[in-house]
Amino acid sequence: MTAGDPDAPDHIGLSLVLAAEAWERDFNARMVAAGHAVFGDARARVIRYVGRRGIDQSRLVALSGMTKQAVQAHLDRLEAEGLIVRVPAPDDGRQNRVEFTQAGRAMLADADRIKGQIEAAYVARIGSTRFAQLRDAMRVLQEDRQLS
């Protein structure tokens, strides 16, 4: 069954996925337009798991659902571009911790600005009350999912 299939049962899962995909396409296009080409390819999927405080590389692998080798390749490119740095984890020197560099934090500032623009467009489209209700519902539904 696919989106738009009139015989498909109506369920919230498909609506959530399609809305998330639309948001991600819009966000990525705006980030590319803002000069962050990384959001035009698969490396962007790794960035979302790093978090503002960084993350242990092994946890990033587990959360991303990618292979260790794929994550390593993405991190190699992000590091070469100056967006992240890998440092020894403070509690286990054998483990790497992934953190944003100054350039990576500047990229996050652009991302915050763009996310605000997208949210403003959503508020304009559905109203502030409905948007607040949507945000609250999403928070409840994701309580079990901790990224870092």
N, CA, C and O atoms as a MOPAC input file, in Angstrom:
PM7 MOZYME 1SCF
protein

 N      0.83300 1    -1.17200 1     0.00000 1
 C      0.00000 1     0.00000 1     0.00000 1
 C      0.87900 1     1.23600 1     0.00000 1
 O      1.91200 1     1.27200 1     0.66800 1
 N      0.47400 1     2.23500 1    -0.73900 1
 C      1.24800 1     3.45800 1    -0.85100 1
 C      0.37500 1     4.66500 1    -0.56600 1
 O     -0.85300 1     4.57800 1    -0.53400 1
 N      1.05200 1     5.81100 1    -0.35800 1
 C      0.32300 1     7.05000 1    -0.14900 1
 C     -0.54900 1     7.31500 1    -1.36500 1
 O     -0.10400 1     7.16700 1    -2.50300 1
 N     -1.77000 1     7.69900 1    -1.12300 1
 C     -2.67000 1     7.98900 1    -2.22800 1
 C     -3.46300 1     6.79200 1    -2.70400 1
 O     -4.31200 1     6.93200 1    -3.58500 1
 N     -3.21400 1     5.62800 1    -2.15300 1
 C     -3.93700 1     4.41300 1    -2.52300 1
 C     -5.31800 1     4.47000 1    -1.87000 1
 O     -5.41000 1     4.42800 1    -0.64300 1
 N     -6.39700 1     4.56300 1    -2.65900 1
 C     -7.73800 1     4.69000 1    -2.07000 1
 C     -8.17000 1     3.44900 1    -1.30200 1
 O     -9.09800 1     3.52300 1    -0.49700 1
 N     -7.52800 1     2.32100 1    -1.52800 1
 C     -7.89800 1     1.09900 1    -0.81400 1
 C     -7.09500 1     0.90300 1     0.46500 1
 O     -7.35200 1    -0.02900 1     1.22700 1
 N     -6.13300 1     1.77400 1     0.69800 1
 C     -5.29900 1     1.65200 1     1.90100 1
 C     -6.08300 1     2.08200 1     3.13000 1
 O     -6.83800 1     3.05200 1     3.07200 1
 N     -5.91400 1     1.37100 1     4.24300 1
 C     -6.58800 1     1.80300 1     5.46200 1
 C     -6.00400 1     3.14100 1     5.93700 1
 O     -4.81100 1     3.40100 1     5.78300 1
 N     -6.85200 1     3.96400 1     6.50500 1
 C     -6.42000 1     5.26000 1     7.01300 1
 C     -5.82300 1     5.04100 1     8.40400 1
 O     -6.50100 1     4.52700 1     9.29300 1
 N     -4.57100 1     5.42400 1     8.59600 1
 C     -3.95300 1     5.30200 1     9.91100 1
 C     -2.97900 1     6.44700 1    10.12500 1
 O     -2.45400 1     7.03100 1     9.17700 1
 N     -2.75700 1     6.74600 1    11.37100 1
 C     -1.92500 1     7.89000 1    11.74200 1
 C     -0.46600 1     7.68200 1    11.34100 1
 O      0.24300 1     8.65000 1    11.06800 1
 N     -0.01800 1     6.44900 1    11.30400 1
 C      1.38300 1     6.18700 1    10.97100 1
 C      1.77800 1     6.76900 1     9.62700 1
 O      2.80800 1     7.43200 1     9.50900 1
 N      0.96700 1     6.52300 1     8.62400 1
 C      1.27000 1     7.04600 1     7.30000 1
 C      1.24500 1     8.56700 1     7.29900 1
 O      2.10100 1     9.19900 1     6.67900 1
 N      0.28500 1     9.15700 1     7.97600 1
 C      0.21500 1    10.61800 1     8.05300 1
 C      1.44500 1    11.19500 1     8.73600 1
 O      1.98900 1    12.20400 1     8.28700 1
 N      1.88600 1    10.56700 1     9.81200 1
 C      3.08600 1    11.02900 1    10.51500 1
 C      4.31900 1    10.95100 1     9.62300 1
 O      5.11400 1    11.88900 1     9.56000 1
 N      4.47000 1     9.82700 1     8.93600 1
 C      5.62800 1     9.64200 1     8.05400 1
 C      5.62400 1    10.66300 1     6.92600 1
 O      6.65100 1    11.28100 1     6.64600 1
 N      4.47500 1    10.84700 1     6.27400 1
 C      4.40100 1    11.78300 1     5.15600 1
 C      4.64900 1    13.22000 1     5.61100 1
 O      5.32000 1    13.98500 1     4.91800 1
 N      4.10900 1    13.58600 1     6.77200 1
 C      4.34600 1    14.93600 1     7.30200 1
 C      5.82300 1    15.12800 1     7.64500 1
 O      6.39400 1    16.18100 1     7.36000 1
 N      6.44100 1    14.11900 1     8.25100 1
 C      7.86000 1    14.21100 1     8.59700 1
 C      8.72300 1    14.30500 1     7.34400 1
 O      9.68600 1    15.07100 1     7.30700 1
 N      8.38600 1    13.54100 1     6.33400 1
 C      9.14500 1    13.59300 1     5.08000 1
 C      9.01000 1    14.96100 1     4.41300 1
 O      9.98700 1    15.48600 1     3.88000 1
 N      7.81500 1    15.54100 1     4.43800 1
 C      7.60600 1    16.87100 1     3.85200 1
 C      8.41600 1    17.91700 1     4.62000 1
 O      9.04500 1    18.78400 1     4.01500 1
 N      8.40000 1    17.83300 1     5.95400 1
 C      9.17500 1    18.76300 1     6.77400 1
 C     10.66500 1    18.62900 1     6.45200 1
 O     11.36000 1    19.62900 1     6.27300 1
 N     11.14800 1    17.39100 1     6.37800 1
 C     12.57200 1    17.15600 1     6.12700 1
 C     12.98800 1    17.66500 1     4.74300 1
 O     14.06000 1    18.25500 1     4.60400 1
 N     12.16400 1    17.44600 1     3.72800 1
 C     12.48200 1    17.96800 1     2.38900 1
 C     12.59000 1    19.48600 1     2.40400 1
 O     13.52600 1    20.05200 1     1.83800 1
 N     11.63800 1    20.14100 1     3.04900 1
 C     11.63700 1    21.60100 1     3.14600 1
 C     12.87200 1    22.08800 1     3.90500 1
 O     13.57300 1    22.98800 1     3.44400 1
 N     13.13100 1    21.49800 1     5.05100 1
 C     14.28600 1    21.88000 1     5.86800 1
 C     15.59200 1    21.67900 1     5.10000 1
 O     16.42800 1    22.58200 1     5.04800 1
 N     15.76600 1    20.51300 1     4.51100 1
 C     17.01400 1    20.23200 1     3.78800 1
 C     17.21300 1    21.19300 1     2.62000 1
 O     18.32600 1    21.66700 1     2.39100 1
 N     16.15000 1    21.48400 1     1.88400 1
 C     16.26200 1    22.41900 1     0.75300 1
 C     16.66200 1    23.80700 1     1.23600 1
 O     17.49000 1    24.47100 1     0.61300 1
 N     16.08600 1    24.23600 1     2.32900 1
 C     16.43200 1    25.55400 1     2.88100 1
 C     17.86900 1    25.57400 1     3.40300 1
 O     18.56600 1    26.57800 1     3.25500 1
 N     18.31300 1    24.48200 1     4.00800 1
 C     19.69500 1    24.42700 1     4.49800 1
 C     20.69100 1    24.44400 1     3.33700 1
 O     21.72100 1    25.11300 1     3.41600 1
 N     20.39400 1    23.72500 1     2.27900 1
 C     21.25800 1    23.74800 1     1.09300 1
 C     21.30100 1    25.16300 1     0.52600 1
 O     22.37200 1    25.66100 1     0.18000 1
 N     20.14200 1    25.81300 1     0.42900 1
 C     20.07900 1    27.18200 1    -0.09200 1
 C     20.85700 1    28.15200 1     0.79500 1
 O     21.35100 1    29.17300 1     0.31600 1
 N     20.96800 1    27.83300 1     2.09400 1
 C     21.71100 1    28.67800 1     3.03600 1
 C     23.20900 1    28.39100 1     2.99800 1
 O     23.97800 1    28.98400 1     3.75600 1
 N     23.62300 1    27.48000 1     2.11400 1
 C     25.04300 1    27.20400 1     1.95300 1
 C     25.55800 1    25.96100 1     2.64700 1
 O     26.76800 1    25.75900 1     2.73700 1
 N     24.66800 1    25.13500 1     3.13300 1
 C     25.06100 1    23.91500 1     3.84100 1
 C     24.76300 1    22.69500 1     2.96500 1
 O     23.76500 1    22.00000 1     3.15700 1
 N     25.64300 1    22.45500 1     2.01100 1
 C     25.44900 1    21.38700 1     1.02000 1
 C     25.30500 1    20.01500 1     1.65400 1
 O     24.71400 1    19.11600 1     1.05500 1
 N     25.83300 1    19.84400 1     2.84700 1
 C     25.74700 1    18.55600 1     3.53000 1
 C     24.29700 1    18.07800 1     3.64000 1
 O     24.04300 1    16.87500 1     3.68900 1
 N     23.34400 1    19.02000 1     3.67900 1
 C     21.94200 1    18.63800 1     3.81600 1
 C     21.33000 1    18.17500 1     2.50300 1
 O     20.13400 1    17.89600 1     2.43200 1
 N     22.15000 1    18.09600 1     1.47200 1
 C     21.69200 1    17.58100 1     0.19300 1
 C     22.00000 1    16.11100 1     0.01700 1
 O     21.66600 1    15.53300 1    -1.01700 1
 N     22.62900 1    15.49200 1     1.00500 1
 C     22.92800 1    14.06100 1     0.86900 1
 C     22.81200 1    13.33300 1     2.20500 1
 O     22.36700 1    13.90300 1     3.20100 1
 N     23.21400 1    12.08100 1     2.21000 1
 C     22.97500 1    11.18700 1     3.34900 1
 C     23.70800 1    11.59100 1     4.62300 1
 O     23.31000 1    11.18000 1     5.71200 1
 N     24.76200 1    12.38000 1     4.51300 1
 C     25.49500 1    12.78500 1     5.72300 1
 C     24.59000 1    13.52300 1     6.70600 1
 O     24.81500 1    13.48200 1     7.91600 1
 N     23.58000 1    14.19000 1     6.18900 1
 C     22.67100 1    14.94500 1     7.05800 1
 C     21.96300 1    14.02800 1     8.05200 1
 O     21.60000 1    14.46700 1     9.14400 1
 N     21.76700 1    12.78100 1     7.69500 1
 C     21.06800 1    11.86100 1     8.59400 1
 C     21.89900 1    11.55500 1     9.83400 1
 O     21.34700 1    11.18600 1    10.87000 1
 N     23.20900 1    11.70300 1     9.74200 1
 C     24.07100 1    11.48100 1    10.90300 1
 C     24.03700 1    12.69200 1    11.82900 1
 O     24.07500 1    12.54700 1    13.05100 1
 N     23.96600 1    13.87900 1    11.24600 1
 C     24.02600 1    15.11900 1    12.01900 1
 C     22.93900 1    15.17800 1    13.07400 1
 O     23.18400 1    15.65500 1    14.18300 1
 N     21.74500 1    14.70600 1    12.75500 1
 C     20.62200 1    14.82200 1    13.69600 1
 C     20.87200 1    14.09400 1    15.01200 1
 O     20.25100 1    14.42800 1    16.02100 1
 N     21.75000 1    13.12400 1    15.02500 1
 C     21.98700 1    12.34700 1    16.24000 1
 C     23.11600 1    12.89000 1    17.10600 1
 O     23.27200 1    12.46700 1    18.25200 1
 N     23.89400 1    13.80700 1    16.58300 1
 C     25.05000 1    14.29500 1    17.33500 1
 C     24.60700 1    15.07800 1    18.55900 1
 O     25.17100 1    14.89700 1    19.63800 1
 N     23.63000 1    15.92800 1    18.42100 1
 C     23.14000 1    16.68800 1    19.56700 1
 C     24.07000 1    17.82600 1    19.94500 1
 O     25.24400 1    17.83100 1    19.57400 1
 N     23.55400 1    18.76600 1    20.66500 1
 C     24.31400 1    19.97300 1    21.03600 1
 C     25.48700 1    19.66300 1    21.95400 1
 O     26.48700 1    20.38100 1    21.95500 1
 N     25.36600 1    18.60300 1    22.72900 1
 C     26.44300 1    18.24600 1    23.66900 1
 C     27.35300 1    17.14600 1    23.14600 1
 O     28.28300 1    16.72200 1    23.83300 1
 N     27.08300 1    16.68200 1    21.92300 1
 C     27.88100 1    15.60100 1    21.36700 1
 C     27.29700 1    14.24900 1    21.73000 1
 O     26.29700 1    14.15100 1    22.44100 1
 N     27.94700 1    13.20300 1    21.22300 1
 C     27.44300 1    11.84500 1    21.44200 1
 C     28.59900 1    10.86400 1    21.26100 1
 O     29.50000 1    11.09900 1    20.45600 1
 N     28.56900 1     9.77900 1    22.00500 1
 C     29.54600 1     8.71100 1    21.79100 1
 C     29.28300 1     8.08100 1    20.42900 1
 O     28.13400 1     7.85600 1    20.05000 1
 N     30.34300 1     7.80400 1    19.70800 1
 C     30.19200 1     7.28700 1    18.34800 1
 C     29.41700 1     5.97500 1    18.33000 1
 O     28.61800 1     5.75100 1    17.42000 1
 N     29.62900 1     5.11100 1    19.30000 1
 C     28.90600 1     3.83200 1    19.32300 1
 C     27.40900 1     4.05300 1    19.52700 1
 O     26.59500 1     3.33100 1    18.95100 1
 N     27.04300 1     5.02900 1    20.33000 1
 C     25.61900 1     5.35300 1    20.52000 1
 C     25.03600 1     5.91800 1    19.22800 1
 O     23.89800 1     5.60700 1    18.87600 1
 N     25.80500 1     6.74300 1    18.52000 1
 C     25.35900 1     7.30000 1    17.24600 1
 C     25.05800 1     6.17200 1    16.26400 1
 O     24.04800 1     6.20700 1    15.56100 1
 N     25.93000 1     5.17800 1    16.21700 1
 C     25.71200 1     4.02900 1    15.33100 1
 C     24.40000 1     3.33600 1    15.70400 1
 O     23.59200 1     3.01900 1    14.83100 1
 N     24.19300 1     3.10500 1    16.99000 1
 C     22.98800 1     2.40200 1    17.43700 1
 C     21.72400 1     3.19900 1    17.11300 1
 O     20.73800 1     2.62700 1    16.64800 1
 N     21.74100 1     4.49400 1    17.35000 1
 C     20.56100 1     5.32000 1    17.11000 1
 C     20.24900 1     5.50000 1    15.63400 1
 O     19.08400 1     5.54800 1    15.24000 1
 N     21.28900 1     5.59800 1    14.82000 1
 C     21.08300 1     5.89700 1    13.40000 1
 C     20.52900 1     4.71800 1    12.61800 1
 O     19.88400 1     4.90600 1    11.58700 1
 N     20.77400 1     3.50800 1    13.09700 1
 C     20.34700 1     2.32300 1    12.36400 1
 C     21.24000 1     2.01300 1    11.17300 1
 O     20.94100 1     1.11900 1    10.38200 1
 N     22.33400 1     2.75000 1    11.04700 1
 C     23.29100 1     2.51600 1     9.96400 1
 C     24.38300 1     1.57500 1    10.44800 1
 O     24.55300 1     1.36100 1    11.64900 1
 N     25.11300 1     1.02400 1     9.50500 1
 C     26.22800 1     0.18200 1     9.88300 1
 C     27.34800 1     1.05100 1    10.45100 1
 O     27.42800 1     2.25100 1    10.18600 1
 N     28.19600 1     0.41900 1    11.22800 1
 C     29.35800 1     1.11200 1    11.79000 1
 C     30.20500 1     1.71900 1    10.66800 1
 O     30.72100 1     2.82800 1    10.80200 1
 N     30.34300 1     0.98600 1     9.57000 1
 C     31.15200 1     1.45000 1     8.44800 1
 C     30.52000 1     2.67100 1     7.77000 1
 O     31.22800 1     3.60300 1     7.38900 1
 N     29.20000 1     2.66900 1     7.62000 1
 C     28.51600 1     3.80600 1     6.99000 1
 C     28.64600 1     5.05400 1     7.85700 1
 O     28.94000 1     6.13800 1     7.35300 1
 N     28.42900 1     4.90000 1     9.15000 1
 C     28.56900 1     6.03700 1    10.05800 1
 C     29.99800 1     6.55700 1    10.01400 1
 O     30.22200 1     7.76600 1     9.95400 1
 N     30.95800 1     5.65400 1    10.04500 1
 C     32.37100 1     6.04800 1     9.99200 1
 C     32.65600 1     6.86500 1     8.72900 1
 O     33.34100 1     7.88600 1     8.79400 1
 N     32.14400 1     6.42800 1     7.60000 1
 C     32.37700 1     7.13700 1     6.33600 1
 C     31.74200 1     8.52900 1     6.36900 1
 O     32.35700 1     9.50300 1     5.93300 1
 N     30.52200 1     8.62400 1     6.88200 1
 C     29.86600 1     9.93400 1     6.98800 1
 C     30.64000 1    10.85200 1     7.93100 1
 O     30.84400 1    12.02800 1     7.63000 1
 N     31.06900 1    10.31300 1     9.07100 1
 C     31.81900 1    11.12600 1    10.03000 1
 C     33.16100 1    11.56500 1     9.45000 1
 O     33.60200 1    12.68900 1     9.69100 1
 N     33.80800 1    10.69100 1     8.69400 1
 C     35.07400 1    11.07500 1     8.05000 1
 C     34.87900 1    12.30600 1     7.17300 1
 O     35.68300 1    13.23800 1     7.21300 1
 N     33.81400 1    12.30700 1     6.38300 1
 C     33.54100 1    13.45000 1     5.48900 1
 C     33.17000 1    14.69600 1     6.28000 1
 O     33.63500 1    15.79200 1     5.96500 1
 N     32.33500 1    14.53800 1     7.30700 1
 C     31.93700 1    15.69000 1     8.12300 1
 C     33.13800 1    16.28500 1     8.85000 1
 O     33.24000 1    17.50100 1     9.01400 1
 N     34.03200 1    15.42400 1     9.27700 1
 C     35.24200 1    15.90500 1     9.95300 1
 C     36.16400 1    16.61400 1     8.96500 1
 O     36.73800 1    17.65500 1     9.28400 1
 N     36.30500 1    16.05500 1     7.77400 1
 C     37.13500 1    16.68700 1     6.73700 1
 C     36.58100 1    18.05700 1     6.34300 1
 O     37.33800 1    18.95200 1     5.96700 1
 N     35.27200 1    18.21400 1     6.43000 1
 C     34.62700 1    19.49400 1     6.11000 1
 C     34.65500 1    20.46700 1     7.27800 1
 O     34.21600 1    21.61000 1     7.14800 1
 N     35.17200 1    20.01800 1     8.42500 1
 C     35.29400 1    20.89700 1     9.57300 1
 C     34.03200 1    21.09600 1    10.38300 1
 O     33.94600 1    22.04700 1    11.16100 1
 N     33.03700 1    20.21200 1    10.22100 1
 C     31.77300 1    20.36900 1    10.93500 1
 C     31.73200 1    19.62600 1    12.26500 1
 O     31.05100 1    20.05100 1    13.19700 1
 N     32.45700 1    18.52400 1    12.35000 1
 C     32.51200 1    17.75300 1    13.59900 1
 C     33.96200 1    17.42800 1    13.90500 1
 O     34.84500 1    17.54700 1    13.05500 1
 N     34.17800 1    17.01800 1    15.13400 1
 C     35.48600 1    16.52800 1    15.56200 1
 C     35.22200 1    15.30400 1    16.44000 1
 O     34.22400 1    15.23800 1    17.15800 1
 N     36.13500 1    14.34500 1    16.36500 1
 C     36.04500 1    13.17800 1    17.24000 1
 C     37.14300 1    13.29200 1    18.28200 1
 O     38.31300 1    13.50800 1    17.96400 1
 N     36.73800 1    13.14400 1    19.52600 1
 C     37.67500 1    13.23300 1    20.64900 1
 C     37.48600 1    11.99500 1    21.51800 1
 O     36.42400 1    11.37200 1    21.48500 1
 N     38.50100 1    11.63600 1    22.29100 1
 C     38.31500 1    10.49300 1    23.18800 1
 C     37.19800 1    10.76700 1    24.19500 1
 O     37.09700 1    11.86500 1    24.74300 1
 N     36.37300 1     9.77000 1    24.42500 1
 C     35.28900 1     9.90300 1    25.41000 1
 C     35.91800 1    10.03600 1    26.79500 1
 O     36.87600 1     9.33100 1    27.11100 1
 N     35.38600 1    10.93500 1    27.62100 1
 C     35.99700 1    11.16900 1    28.93500 1
 C     35.98100 1     9.94500 1    29.85300 1
 O     36.87700 1     9.78700 1    30.68300 1
 N     34.98700 1     9.08700 1    29.71500 1
 C     34.87500 1     7.91800 1    30.58700 1
 C     35.50400 1     6.65800 1    29.99900 1
 O     35.64300 1     5.65400 1    30.69800 1
 N     35.88600 1     6.70000 1    28.72500 1
 C     36.49000 1     5.53500 1    28.07600 1
 C     37.33300 1     6.01900 1    26.89400 1
 O     36.80600 1     6.27700 1    25.81200 1
 N     38.62600 1     6.13700 1    27.10600 1
 C     39.53700 1     6.65100 1    26.09300 1
 C     39.59300 1     5.82000 1    24.82600 1
 O     40.10000 1     6.28600 1    23.80500 1
 N     39.07800 1     4.58600 1    24.87000 1
 C     39.03900 1     3.74800 1    23.66600 1
 C     37.87700 1     4.12300 1    22.77000 1
 O     37.83200 1     3.74100 1    21.60100 1
 N     36.94000 1     4.87200 1    23.32100 1
 C     35.71500 1     5.25300 1    22.62100 1
 C     35.83900 1     6.68800 1    22.10800 1
 O     36.41500 1     7.54200 1    22.78200 1
 N     35.30000 1     6.95200 1    20.91800 1
 C     35.27500 1     8.31500 1    20.38400 1
 C     33.97300 1     9.00100 1    20.74400 1
 O     32.90800 1     8.38500 1    20.78900 1
 N     34.09000 1    10.28200 1    20.99600 1
 C     32.92300 1    11.14300 1    21.19000 1
 C     32.89200 1    12.10300 1    20.00400 1
 O     33.91900 1    12.66900 1    19.62900 1
 N     31.71200 1    12.28200 1    19.41800 1
 C     31.53800 1    13.16000 1    18.26400 1
 C     30.94300 1    14.47600 1    18.76700 1
 O     29.93000 1    14.48600 1    19.46800 1
 N     31.58500 1    15.58200 1    18.40000 1
 C     31.12300 1    16.90600 1    18.82200 1
 C     31.17600 1    17.85800 1    17.64200 1
 O     31.95300 1    17.66000 1    16.70900 1
 N     30.35000 1    18.89000 1    17.68700 1
 C     30.38300 1    19.90800 1    16.64500 1
 C     31.54900 1    20.85800 1    16.87200 1
 O     31.89200 1    21.18600 1    18.00800 1
 N     32.14600 1    21.29000 1    15.77800 1
 C     33.17700 1    22.32400 1    15.81700 1
 C     32.47600 1    23.68700 1    15.81900 1
 O     31.24800 1    23.76700 1    15.82200 1
 N     33.27200 1    24.74300 1    15.81800 1
 C     32.69900 1    26.08100 1    15.72900 1
 C     31.89800 1    26.22900 1    14.43700 1
 O     30.81300 1    26.81000 1    14.44500 1
 N     32.42200 1    25.71100 1    13.33300 1
 C     31.68700 1    25.76300 1    12.05700 1
 C     30.40800 1    24.94000 1    12.14800 1
 O     29.37700 1    25.33700 1    11.60500 1
 N     30.46100 1    23.81400 1    12.81900 1
 C     29.27100 1    22.99300 1    13.00300 1
 C     28.22800 1    23.70700 1    13.84300 1
 O     27.03300 1    23.61700 1    13.56200 1
 N     28.67400 1    24.42100 1    14.87800 1
 C     27.72900 1    25.17000 1    15.70900 1
 C     27.11500 1    26.33900 1    14.92600 1
 O     25.95400 1    26.68400 1    15.14200 1
 N     27.88400 1    26.94300 1    14.02400 1
 C     27.32800 1    27.99600 1    13.15800 1
 C     26.26600 1    27.40200 1    12.23500 1
 O     25.23900 1    28.02900 1    11.97500 1
 N     26.51800 1    26.19800 1    11.74600 1
 C     25.53000 1    25.51100 1    10.91700 1
 C     24.25700 1    25.26000 1    11.73400 1
 O     23.15100 1    25.41400 1    11.21600 1
 N     24.40400 1    24.87600 1    13.00000 1
 C     23.24700 1    24.65000 1    13.86000 1
 C     22.45600 1    25.93600 1    14.07900 1
 O     21.22900 1    25.90300 1    14.16800 1
 N     23.15000 1    27.06300 1    14.16500 1
 C     22.45600 1    28.34800 1    14.31900 1
 C     21.59500 1    28.62600 1    13.08700 1
 O     20.46100 1    29.08900 1    13.21400 1
 N     22.12700 1    28.34500 1    11.90100 1
 C     21.32300 1    28.48700 1    10.68300 1
 C     20.14900 1    27.52300 1    10.71300 1
 O     19.04000 1    27.88200 1    10.31600 1
 N     20.38200 1    26.30900 1    11.17900 1
 C     19.30500 1    25.31800 1    11.26300 1
 C     18.21000 1    25.79800 1    12.21100 1
 O     17.02500 1    25.63200 1    11.91900 1
 N     18.58900 1    26.38500 1    13.33200 1
 C     17.59600 1    26.90100 1    14.27800 1
 C     16.75100 1    28.00200 1    13.64000 1
 O     15.53300 1    28.04300 1    13.81500 1
 N     17.40400 1    28.88400 1    12.90600 1
 C     16.69700 1    29.97600 1    12.23400 1
 C     15.70700 1    29.41500 1    11.21100 1
 O     14.55900 1    29.85400 1    11.13900 1
 N     16.16000 1    28.45500 1    10.43500 1
 C     15.31100 1    27.86100 1     9.39900 1
 C     14.16500 1    27.07000 1    10.01600 1
 O     13.04400 1    27.11800 1     9.51000 1
 N     14.42100 1    26.35400 1    11.08300 1
 C     13.34000 1    25.63600 1    11.76900 1
 C     12.28400 1    26.61200 1    12.26900 1
 O     11.08800 1    26.32600 1    12.20600 1
 N     12.72200 1    27.76000 1    12.76300 1
 C     11.78400 1    28.79400 1    13.19800 1
 C     10.92700 1    29.30000 1    12.04700 1
 O      9.73400 1    29.55100 1    12.21800 1
 N     11.53600 1    29.44900 1    10.87300 1
 C     10.78300 1    29.88700 1     9.69000 1
 C      9.72900 1    28.85100 1     9.29500 1
 O      8.59300 1    29.19300 1     8.96700 1
 N     10.12500 1    27.59100 1     9.33300 1
 C      9.18200 1    26.52000 1     8.97700 1
 C      8.03300 1    26.47700 1     9.98600 1
 O      6.87100 1    26.34400 1     9.60400 1
 N      8.36500 1    26.59000 1    11.27400 1
 C      7.31400 1    26.58700 1    12.28700 1
 C      6.37400 1    27.76900 1    12.10800 1
 O      5.16100 1    27.62000 1    12.25400 1
 N      6.91500 1    28.93900 1    11.79300 1
 C      6.06400 1    30.12100 1    11.57400 1
 C      5.10000 1    29.87200 1    10.40400 1
 O      3.93700 1    30.27200 1    10.45600 1
 N      5.58900 1    29.21400 1     9.36300 1
 C      4.73200 1    28.89500 1     8.22600 1
 C      3.63900 1    27.89800 1     8.63700 1
 O      2.50200 1    27.99700 1     8.17600 1
 N      3.98200 1    26.95000 1     9.49500 1
 C      2.97500 1    26.00300 1     9.97800 1
 C      1.91200 1    26.72100 1    10.81600 1
 O      0.71800 1    26.45900 1    10.67300 1
 N      2.36200 1    27.63300 1    11.69600 1
 C      1.41500 1    28.38500 1    12.52300 1
 C      0.48500 1    29.19100 1    11.63100 1
 O     -0.72200 1    29.24600 1    11.86900 1
 N      1.04700 1    29.81700 1    10.60100 1
 C      0.21800 1    30.59300 1     9.67500 1
 C     -0.79600 1    29.69700 1     8.96100 1
 O     -1.90000 1    30.13500 1     8.63500 1
 N     -0.42100 1    28.46500 1     8.72600 1
 C     -1.29200 1    27.54600 1     7.98300 1
 C     -2.38700 1    26.92300 1     8.84900 1
 O     -3.53100 1    26.80500 1     8.41100 1
 N     -2.03800 1    26.52100 1    10.08800 1
 C     -3.02400 1    25.80400 1    10.91300 1
 C     -3.46100 1    26.57400 1    12.15800 1
 O     -4.37400 1    26.13900 1    12.86100 1
 N     -2.83500 1    27.69200 1    12.43400 1
 C     -3.19500 1    28.49100 1    13.61000 1
 C     -2.34100 1    28.13000 1    14.81500 1
 O     -1.84500 1    27.01100 1    14.93800 1
 N     -2.18400 1    29.10500 1    15.69700 1
 C     -1.29500 1    28.91400 1    16.84400 1
 C     -1.82100 1    27.89300 1    17.84400 1
 O     -1.03300 1    27.15200 1    18.43200 1
 N     -3.12200 1    27.83700 1    18.04700 1
 C     -3.69000 1    26.87500 1    19.00200 1
 C     -3.48700 1    25.44700 1    18.50400 1
 O     -3.02100 1    24.58500 1    19.25000 1
 N     -3.83200 1    25.20300 1    17.26200 1
 C     -3.66100 1    23.85000 1    16.70700 1
 C     -2.18400 1    23.46700 1    16.65300 1
 O     -1.82800 1    22.31400 1    16.89400 1
 N     -1.32200 1    24.44300 1    16.33400 1
 C      0.10900 1    24.13700 1    16.30000 1
 C      0.60600 1    23.75900 1    17.69800 1
 O      1.37200 1    22.80500 1    17.83700 1
 N      0.19300 1    24.47600 1    18.71200 1
 C      0.60000 1    24.15400 1    20.08900 1
 C      0.10100 1    22.77100 1    20.48600 1
 O      0.82000 1    22.01900 1    21.14400 1
 N     -1.11600 1    22.43200 1    20.09600 1
 C     -1.65700 1    21.10600 1    20.39100 1
 C     -0.86700 1    20.02600 1    19.65900 1
 O     -0.57900 1    18.97000 1    20.22200 1
 N     -0.52200 1    20.29300 1    18.41400 1
 C      0.28200 1    19.34500 1    17.64200 1
 C      1.63400 1    19.13200 1    18.30800 1
 O      2.07600 1    17.99500 1    18.47600 1
 N      2.28400 1    20.21300 1    18.68300 1
 C      3.59400 1    20.11800 1    19.34600 1
 C      3.48400 1    19.30900 1    20.63800 1
 O      4.31600 1    18.43800 1    20.89300 1
 N      2.47300 1    19.58600 1    21.45000 1
 C      2.29100 1    18.84700 1    22.70400 1
 C      2.05800 1    17.36400 1    22.44200 1
 O      2.62600 1    16.51500 1    23.13000 1
 N      1.22900 1    17.04800 1    21.45600 1
 C      0.95300 1    15.64200 1    21.13000 1
 C      2.22600 1    14.93700 1    20.66400 1
 O      2.48100 1    13.79800 1    21.05400 1
 N      3.01300 1    15.59800 1    19.84300 1
 C      4.26400 1    14.99200 1    19.35800 1
 C      5.22000 1    14.72500 1    20.51300 1
 O      5.88600 1    13.69000 1    20.53900 1
 N      5.29400 1    15.63800 1    21.45900 1
 C      6.16600 1    15.43100 1    22.62900 1
 C      5.73200 1    14.20400 1    23.42500 1
 O      6.57200 1    13.41800 1    23.86600 1
 N      4.45100 1    14.04200 1    23.60400 1
 C      3.95200 1    12.86600 1    24.33100 1
 C      4.31000 1    11.59200 1    23.57900 1
 O      4.76500 1    10.61900 1    24.18000 1
 N      4.10500 1    11.59800 1    22.26800 1
 C      4.34900 1    10.39500 1    21.47600 1
 C      5.82800 1    10.01500 1    21.39600 1
 O      6.15000 1     8.85300 1    21.15000 1
 N      6.71700 1    10.96300 1    21.59500 1
 C      8.14400 1    10.64800 1    21.49100 1
 C      8.85300 1    10.57200 1    22.83600 1
 O     10.08200 1    10.52800 1    22.86900 1
 N      8.12800 1    10.55600 1    23.93400 1
 C      8.74500 1    10.53800 1    25.25900 1
 C      9.71400 1     9.37900 1    25.45000 1
 O     10.69900 1     9.52000 1    26.17600 1
 N      9.46600 1     8.26400 1    24.83100 1
 C     10.33700 1     7.09600 1    25.00900 1
 C     11.59700 1     7.17100 1    24.16500 1
 O     12.50200 1     6.35600 1    24.34100 1
 N     11.67500 1     8.12200 1    23.26400 1
 C     12.81600 1     8.21100 1    22.32500 1
 C     13.76500 1     9.29700 1    22.80000 1
 O     13.46300 1    10.48500 1    22.69700 1
 N     14.90100 1     8.88900 1    23.31600 1
 C     15.92500 1     9.84400 1    23.75000 1
 C     17.08800 1     9.77800 1    22.78200 1
 O     17.69900 1     8.72400 1    22.60900 1
 N     17.40200 1    10.92700 1    22.13500 1
 C     18.46300 1    10.94100 1    21.12300 1
 C     19.84700 1    11.03700 1    21.74800 1
 O     20.77200 1    10.37200 1    21.28100 1
 N     20.01100 1    11.82200 1    22.76300 1
 C     21.32000 1    11.91600 1    23.41600 1
 C     21.24300 1    12.70300 1    24.68500 1
 O     22.25500 1    12.88100 1    25.36400 1

